[in-house]
Amino acid sequence: MATTTESWQEKADAKRESLHGLIPESWRLKDPIPSSEKQRDVTGKFLWPYLSNREIEITESNAVDIVSHTTTGGWTAEEVTKAFCHRASLAHQIVNCLHEIFFDGAIDTAKQLDAYYAEHKAPIGPLHGLPISLKDQFHVKGVETTMGYVGWMGTFQGETGTGREKVFESEMVRELRALGAVLYCKTSVPHTLMSGETVNNIIGYTWNPKNRNLSCGGSSGGEGALIGMKGSPLGFGTDIGGSIRIPAAFCGLYGIRPSSGRMPYEGMANSMDGQNTVLSVVGPLSSTVGGLRLAMKSLLSQQPWLHDPLVHEIPWREEQEKEIFDLVSSATSGKGGLAFGIFESDGVVTPHPPVRRAMKMVVEALEKLGHKVVKWSPPSHKRGNQILLTTWAYDGGHDVHGAFNLSGEPMADQVKQSYGDAAQDQMNAGQIAATNVAKREFQKEYMEYWNSTKEHTGTGRPVDAVIAPLAPFAAARPKGYKYYGYSTFVNLLDYTSCVIPVTTADQSTDAMDKEFEPMSDEDKGIADLYDAAIYDGAHVAVQLIGRRLQEEKVLAMAEYVGNAVSGSSGHGAPSEKL
């Protein structure tokens, strides 16, 4: 009897169709989705006609506001969960941002939370009833983790018969459930995770909801797109070269890349697992700093260092936040303030006009509020980034090429630019050791440069943080993410960094300088990607970088700077509530 083997295309089509089938019929869009030429921005009120007034009220609320209702009985977990499931389904149908849907299980969880509250008149934990989305690296019972690979479908990370398929859960998943969170979907990633654009052969390309000419970013791109469309109030991504910060910046969100060892990564799928020179880290994305703080503070209350051997025993430190609050207060009284290094260009690639304008806006806001700004002239980033790129080549691409070989599917061009058509020779132990030494020496050199800025700040301290571009562009054009230097140096140094949304691109003011002279062919290539009309309306962000393991300080400063730029809070004073 003849047997047939499904092609990778047939498997991908079936997965895509099954995902669509999990969206309730009443939530499926009946009319054709308008083209990006007719409707480039699908955020904000664009989705309102498809939602009830109650769903709009709930999904337009931020994470902190939501838990203020769900933990006090004002809103039920069930109604909140259903509202975000509905909005997430709409977002996916428009920008392709989901890999896994488990709405029914989420609603069952929400009902259990409501029953608990009805009986005990208290929440299970600080995240009681809060829907949280997860990047498709997290293992969640009942659903697959494909990480964008067709060959991982029906397996556990490409392997069959492990007994872990659709049963095993990542450590952070367990902790989120214990805190009362409702998990309801997993979001799209570029296969391999190693791209600043989100594309794979299962769901296609994930578009930027603010400007559908552009990428949502990567590799936590589905998180950025979903939260940007308010289909999730809070989600988690990972970052080994910018993969939390890039989607946050491109989609107008706050996102923090913690230092390694602060958040539990145990039990998550990954590429190049075992490459420990520069570790991937996990962190939250949300529409407010309050959402990031809520997520991190809640997770640390679970003592993750007892269950993840790589997590440091560092509880949430209120005193570090207070230190920033006090410095802010001293600026308003004219007696001190914060000091920031301003990193306008890395000397390799020139940021596009909207990014340069965003940097200028931040500097002007800080100076107006009485803070110190100094030029940041660190050790060569070109040298540092070469060290980091070497770590990604330790295994010669054998891990990722092996994953593609499972199904025979092709590699997206955005990934192929890094890994080529075939695996190369692996590096030997001596070469890896030499890279580790080079990394340590670069970290030491950078550390001492940071210390030396004490002589220039006028505060008696080195700079408190650095303000820098996150990418040379507001967002990448498809197949246009050719330079990662503005995000990757943070990973090499293992610094804490938080993205701050600043403005939107404006074709009437963000014209390319006619006198621009590129520093190199690489610089010219990035400059040539800029078109003011195509970029018009795109989110523009910067990143605020602190030293290692300074998450509390970085979040306090990011909130302050974000408020200062937006003018949303008087003089930009940070919020002292959770």
Residue pairs with C-beta under 8 A, 6 or more apart in sequence:
6 14
7 408
8 150
8 151
8 201
8 407
8 408
8 409
9 201
11 150
11 153
11 407
12 150
12 201
12 202
12 409
15 146
15 150
15 153
15 202
16 202
16 203
19 92
19 98
19 99
19 100
19 101
19 203
20 28
20 93
22 101
22 102
22 103
23 89
23 92
23 93
23 101
24 89
24 103
27 86
27 89
27 90
28 89
28 93
29 50
29 90
29 93
29 94
33 93
33 94
36 207
36 211
36 212
36 213
39 46
39 212
40 211
40 212
40 213
40 537
41 209
41 210
41 211
41 212
41 537
42 94
42 95
42 209
42 212
42 229
43 209
43 210
43 228
43 229
43 230
43 252
47 87
47 90
47 91
47 229
47 230
48 56
50 86
50 90
51 59
51 83
51 86
51 87
51 90
54 79
54 83
55 82
55 83
55 86
55 87
58 66
58 75
58 79
58 80
58 83
58 84
59 83
59 84
59 87
59 230
59 231
59 233
60 230
61 69
61 233
62 233
62 286
62 287
62 288
62 290
62 291
63 130
63 233
63 234
63 286
63 287
63 288
63 290
63 291
63 294
63 295
64 288
64 290
64 291
64 294
64 578
66 75
66 80
66 129
66 130
66 233
67 126
67 127
67 128
67 129
67 130
67 294
68 74
69 75
69 80
70 76
70 77
70 80
70 113
70 123
70 128
70 129
70 130
71 123
71 126
71 128
71 129
71 180
72 123
73 117
73 121
75 129
76 110
76 114
76 129
77 109
77 110
77 111
77 113
77 114
77 117
77 128
77 129
77 182
78 107
78 110
78 111
78 114
80 110
80 129
80 130
80 131
80 182
81 106
81 107
81 109
81 110
81 129
81 131
81 182
81 184
82 107
82 110
84 131
84 184
84 231
84 232
84 233
85 103
85 106
85 107
85 131
85 184
85 185
87 229
87 230
87 231
88 98
88 101
88 133
88 184
88 185
88 226
88 231
88 232
89 101
89 103
89 231
90 229
90 231
91 97
91 98
91 209
91 225
91 226
91 229
91 231
92 98
92 101
92 226
92 231
94 207
94 209
94 229
95 206
95 207
95 208
95 209
95 212
95 216
95 225
95 229
96 188
96 203
96 204
96 205
96 206
96 207
97 187
97 188
97 206
97 216
97 221
97 222
97 225
97 226
97 229
97 231
98 185
98 186
98 187
98 188
98 203
98 222
98 226
99 136
99 146
99 148
99 186
99 187
99 188
99 189
99 202
99 203
99 222
100 136
100 140
100 143
100 144
100 145
100 185
100 186
101 184
101 185
102 140
102 142
102 143
102 183
102 184
102 185
103 184
103 185
105 142
105 184
106 131
106 182
106 183
106 184
106 185
109 177
109 182
109 183
110 129
110 182
113 123
113 124
113 128
113 129
113 180
113 182
114 129
116 123
116 124
117 123
117 128
123 129
123 180
124 178
124 179
124 180
125 178
125 179
125 180
125 298
126 179
126 180
126 294
126 297
126 298
126 301
126 578
127 176
127 179
127 180
127 181
127 294
127 295
127 298
128 179
128 180
129 180
129 182
130 180
130 181
130 182
130 233
130 234
131 181
131 182
131 183
131 184
131 232
131 233
131 234
132 176
132 181
132 182
132 183
132 184
132 232
132 233
132 234
132 235
132 236
132 295
133 183
133 184
133 185
133 186
133 187
133 223
133 226
133 227
133 231
133 232
133 234
133 235
133 236
134 140
134 173
134 183
134 185
134 186
134 187
134 235
134 236
135 186
135 187
135 189
135 219
135 220
135 222
135 223
135 235
135 236
135 237
135 238
136 145
136 146
136 147
136 148
136 186
136 187
136 188
136 189
136 222
137 145
137 147
137 170
137 189
137 193
137 238
137 268
137 269
137 270
138 145
138 170
138 172
138 173
138 186
138 236
138 268
138 269
139 145
139 164
139 168
139 169
139 170
139 173
139 267
139 268
139 269
140 169
140 170
140 173
140 183
140 186
141 166
141 167
141 168
141 169
142 166
143 166
143 186
144 152
144 153
144 154
144 165
144 166
145 152
145 156
145 157
145 186
145 269
146 152
146 153
146 202
147 157
147 189
147 191
147 193
147 269
147 271
148 188
148 189
148 190
148 191
148 192
148 193
148 200
148 201
148 202
149 158
149 191
149 200
149 403
149 404
149 406
149 407
149 409
150 201
150 202
150 406
150 407
150 409
151 158
151 403
151 404
151 405
151 406
151 407
151 409
152 158
152 403
152 406
154 160
154 165
155 162
155 165
155 406
156 162
156 164
156 165
156 168
157 269
158 402
158 403
158 406
168 267
169 267
170 266
170 267
170 268
171 264
171 265
171 266
171 267
171 304
171 307
171 308
172 236
172 263
172 264
172 265
172 266
172 267
172 268
172 282
172 299
172 304
173 183
173 267
174 307
175 264
175 299
175 302
175 304
175 307
176 183
176 299
177 183
178 302
179 298
179 299
179 301
179 302
185 226
185 232
186 222
187 220
187 221
187 222
187 223
187 225
187 226
187 235
188 198
188 200
188 203
188 206
188 221
188 222
188 225
189 198
189 200
189 218
189 219
189 220
189 221
189 222
190 197
190 198
190 199
190 200
190 218
190 219
190 221
190 412
190 414
190 415
191 199
191 200
191 201
191 403
191 404
191 411
191 412
191 415
192 271
192 400
192 403
192 411
192 415
192 419
193 218
193 219
193 238
193 240
193 243
193 270
193 271
193 280
194 219
194 240
194 241
194 271
194 392
194 400
194 415
194 418
194 419
195 218
195 219
195 412
195 414
195 415
195 418
195 481
196 215
196 217
196 218
196 219
196 242
196 243
196 246
196 414
196 471
196 476
196 481
196 484
196 487
197 205
197 215
197 217
197 218
197 221
197 414
197 476
197 478
197 479
197 481
198 205
198 206
198 215
198 216
198 217
198 218
198 219
198 221
198 222
198 225
198 247
199 205
199 206
199 218
199 412
199 414
200 412
201 409
201 410
201 412
205 215
205 478
206 215
206 216
206 221
206 222
206 225
207 214
207 215
207 216
207 225
208 214
208 215
208 216
208 217
208 225
208 228
208 250
208 251
208 475
208 538
209 216
209 225
209 228
209 229
209 251
210 228
210 250
210 251
210 252
210 504
210 537
210 538
210 539
211 475
211 505
211 535
211 536
211 537
211 538
211 539
213 477
213 534
213 535
214 250
214 474
214 475
214 476
214 477
214 478
214 534
214 535
214 538
215 221
215 250
215 475
215 476
215 477
215 478
215 480
215 481
216 222
216 224
216 225
216 228
216 247
216 250
216 251
216 475
217 224
217 246
217 247
217 248
217 249
217 250
217 251
217 475
217 476
218 243
218 246
218 247
218 481
219 237
219 238
219 243
220 235
220 237
220 238
220 239
220 243
220 244
220 246
220 247
220 255
220 285
221 246
221 247
223 232
223 235
223 236
223 237
223 247
223 285
224 237
224 246
224 247
224 248
224 250
224 251
224 253
224 255
224 285
225 247
225 251
226 232
226 235
227 233
227 234
227 235
227 251
227 253
227 285
227 286
227 287
228 251
228 252
228 253
230 287
233 286
233 287
233 291
234 284
234 285
234 286
234 291
234 294
234 295
235 284
235 285
235 286
236 282
236 283
236 284
236 285
236 295
237 243
237 244
237 247
237 255
237 282
237 283
237 284
237 285
238 244
238 265
238 268
238 270
238 280
238 281
238 282
238 283
239 245
239 257
239 280
239 281
239 282
239 283
239 491
240 278
240 279
240 280
240 281
240 491
241 388
241 392
241 484
241 487
241 488
241 491
242 257
242 470
242 471
242 484
242 486
242 487
242 488
242 490
242 491
243 280
244 255
244 256
244 257
244 281
244 283
244 285
244 499
245 255
245 257
245 470
245 487
245 490
245 497
245 499
245 543
246 470
246 471
246 487
247 253
247 255
247 285
248 254
248 255
248 285
248 499
248 541
249 255
249 470
249 471
249 475
249 499
249 501
249 539
249 540
249 541
249 542
249 543
250 471
250 474
250 475
250 476
250 538
250 539
250 541
251 539
252 501
252 539
252 541
253 285
253 286
253 287
253 499
253 501
254 285
254 286
254 287
254 288
254 289
254 291
254 292
254 498
254 499
254 500
254 501
254 558
254 562
255 283
255 284
255 285
255 286
255 292
255 498
255 499
256 283
256 284
256 292
256 296
256 496
256 497
256 498
256 499
256 551
256 554
256 555
256 558
257 281
257 283
257 490
257 491
257 496
257 497
257 498
258 281
258 282
258 283
258 296
258 496
258 549
258 551
259 281
259 494
259 495
259 496
259 548
259 549
259 550
259 551
260 279
260 281
260 310
260 494
261 310
261 311
261 312
261 549
262 281
262 296
262 311
262 312
262 314
262 549
262 551
263 281
263 282
263 283
263 296
263 299
263 304
263 311
264 282
264 299
264 304
264 307
264 308
264 311
265 279
265 280
265 281
265 282
265 308
265 310
266 307
266 308
266 309
266 310
266 311
268 282
270 280
271 399
271 400
272 392
272 394
272 395
272 399
272 400
273 399
275 391
275 392
275 394
275 395
277 391
277 394
277 432
277 435
277 436
277 439
278 388
278 391
278 439
278 491
278 492
278 494
279 310
279 494
283 292
283 296
284 291
284 292
284 295
284 296
285 292
286 292
286 295
289 498
289 555
289 558
289 559
289 562
289 575
290 559
290 575
290 577
290 578
292 498
292 555
293 555
293 578
294 578
296 316
296 551
296 555
297 316
297 578
300 314
300 315
300 316
301 315
301 316
303 313
303 315
304 311
305 311
305 312
305 313
305 314
312 549
314 549
316 552
317 552
318 552
320 550
320 552
320 553
320 556
321 552
321 553
321 555
321 556
321 574
321 576
323 553
324 338
324 464
324 553
324 556
324 557
324 560
324 574
325 556
325 573
325 574
325 576
327 336
327 337
327 338
327 464
328 337
328 338
328 560
328 572
328 573
328 574
329 573
330 336
330 337
331 337
331 338
331 369
331 370
331 371
332 369
332 370
332 571
332 573
334 370
336 459
337 369
337 370
337 371
337 372
337 459
338 366
338 371
338 372
338 459
338 464
338 465
338 557
339 371
339 372
339 373
339 374
339 453
339 457
339 458
339 459
339 461
339 462
339 463
339 464
340 366
340 371
340 372
340 373
340 374
340 463
340 464
340 465
340 466
340 467
341 373
341 374
341 375
341 376
341 453
341 463
341 465
341 466
341 467
342 359
342 363
342 373
342 374
342 375
342 376
342 466
342 467
343 376
343 378
343 466
343 467
343 468
343 469
344 351
344 356
344 359
344 375
344 469
345 351
346 381
346 382
346 485
346 486
346 489
347 380
347 381
347 382
347 519
348 381
348 382
348 483
348 485
348 519
348 520
348 522
348 523
349 472
349 483
349 485
349 486
349 519
349 522
349 523
349 526
350 472
350 516
350 518
350 519
350 523
350 526
350 527
351 359
351 469
351 472
351 473
351 486
352 472
352 473
352 474
352 510
352 512
352 526
352 527
352 530
352 535
353 510
353 511
353 512
353 513
353 530
353 532
354 473
354 474
354 503
354 504
354 505
354 506
354 510
354 535
354 538
354 540
355 469
355 471
355 472
355 473
355 474
355 540
355 542
357 503
357 509
357 510
357 540
358 469
358 502
358 503
358 540
358 541
358 542
359 467
359 469
359 542
361 502
361 503
361 565
362 467
362 500
362 502
362 542
362 561
362 565
363 373
363 467
365 561
365 564
365 565
365 572
366 373
366 467
366 561
366 564
367 373
369 564
369 571
369 572
372 457
372 458
372 459
374 453
374 456
374 457
374 463
376 463
376 466
376 468
378 446
378 449
378 450
379 442
379 445
379 446
379 449
381 485
381 489
382 485
383 442
384 442
384 446
384 489
384 492
384 493
385 484
385 485
385 488
385 489
385 492
387 435
387 438
387 439
387 442
387 492
388 439
388 488
388 489
388 491
388 492
389 488
390 427
390 435
391 435
391 439
392 418
393 424
393 427
394 426
394 427
394 432
394 435
395 423
395 426
395 427
396 423
396 424
396 425
396 426
396 427
397 419
397 420
397 422
397 423
397 424
398 423
398 426
400 411
400 415
400 419
401 419
401 422
401 423
402 423
404 410
404 411
411 419
413 479
414 479
414 481
417 482
427 435
439 492
442 492
442 493
443 492
443 493
443 494
446 493
450 462
450 463
450 547
451 462
452 462
453 462
453 463
454 460
454 461
454 462
457 463
464 546
464 553
464 557
465 544
465 545
465 546
465 553
465 554
465 557
466 544
466 545
467 542
467 543
467 544
467 545
467 561
468 486
468 542
468 543
468 545
469 486
469 542
469 543
470 486
470 487
470 499
470 541
470 542
470 543
471 481
471 483
471 484
471 486
471 487
472 483
472 486
472 526
473 480
473 526
473 529
473 530
473 535
474 505
474 535
474 538
474 539
474 540
474 541
475 535
475 538
475 539
477 529
477 534
480 529
482 522
482 525
482 526
482 529
483 522
483 526
487 543
490 497
490 543
490 545
493 548
494 548
495 545
495 546
495 547
495 548
496 545
496 546
496 547
496 548
496 549
496 550
496 551
496 554
497 543
497 544
497 545
497 546
497 554
498 543
498 544
498 554
498 555
498 557
498 558
499 541
499 542
499 543
499 558
500 541
500 542
500 543
500 544
500 558
500 561
500 562
500 565
501 539
501 540
501 541
501 562
502 540
502 541
502 542
502 565
503 540
503 565
504 537
504 538
504 539
504 540
505 532
505 535
505 536
505 537
505 538
505 540
506 536
507 532
507 533
507 535
507 536
510 532
510 535
511 532
512 527
512 530
512 532
516 527
518 524
518 527
544 554
544 557
544 558
544 561
545 554
546 553
546 554
546 557
556 574
557 574
559 574
559 575
560 572
560 573
560 574
561 572
563 569
563 572
563 573
563 574
564 571
564 572
565 572
569 575
